[in-house]
Amino acid sequence: MGKIKFYPNTEESLRLGLLLAMVGGFLDAYTYIGRGEVFANAQTGNIVLLGIYAAQGRWMHALLVVPPIIAFILGVVIAESIKKSASKGLIPNWAQGVILLEMLVLIIVGFVPAGIPDLFVTVTISFIASVQVSSFRTLIDSPYSSTMCTGNLRTASKALFESVVNHDRTAARQSGRFFTIILAFLCGAVLGGILTAHFSERSVWAAVLILAVSFCMLFMDERRTRRAA
């Protein structure tokens, strides 16, 4: 019997991609509104700030942007380690393992009071974002990101151009999928903004609920695949 696949490729499906994109948007809004007005999902800004502070000789400020970058790198390492362990049979399902890890960490984040330095939370969110974006990198048949929108917007726009100019139905479907992912990210940001304004640090548990739905989806689809096999 060969390696069991999800039904149908759940970890690369649009429905899972939509949920993960909502989580990505939610966490960016959460850290910006409730945890120091920073975006913890993408590290481009932190790398730029590191260069600016270094050029200005503001070494203490430069040191403060290093921890999120390191956390992001660590998240990549952890994500790849989970996948490698799954390939050796040590972890039954790498996708479920990744989402379970995200849920557990975010539950803990919700208990961190506002008096704790924001850097602690933003570093933790950077880690989680890295684990997610490193683990779920394919949408149907195309690379995508569930924690940032720049690459997705480029792919969606290019596919839209090709669908209009070349009357390419495949490109039209791809464009629709990616614009839907971007919309889901936006909806997650709106939800995160509203809930964080009302429930402060514990609003992050709403992202845990979305991840729980994702986990159940993966679990149920895997069970259907096993029965079909």
Secondary structure, DSSP 8 states (H G I E B T S, - for coil): ------TT-GGG-HHHHHHHHHHHHHHHHHHHHHTTS---S--HHHHHHHHHHHHHT-HHHHHHTHHHHHHHHHHHHHHHHHHHHHHTTSSS-HHHHHHHHHHHHHHHHHTS-TTS-HHHHHHHHHHHHHHHHHH--EETTEE--SS-SHHHHHHHHHHHHHHHHS--HHHHHHHHHHHHHHHHHHHHHHHHHHHHHHHGGGGGHHHHHHHHHHHHHHHHHHHHHHHH-
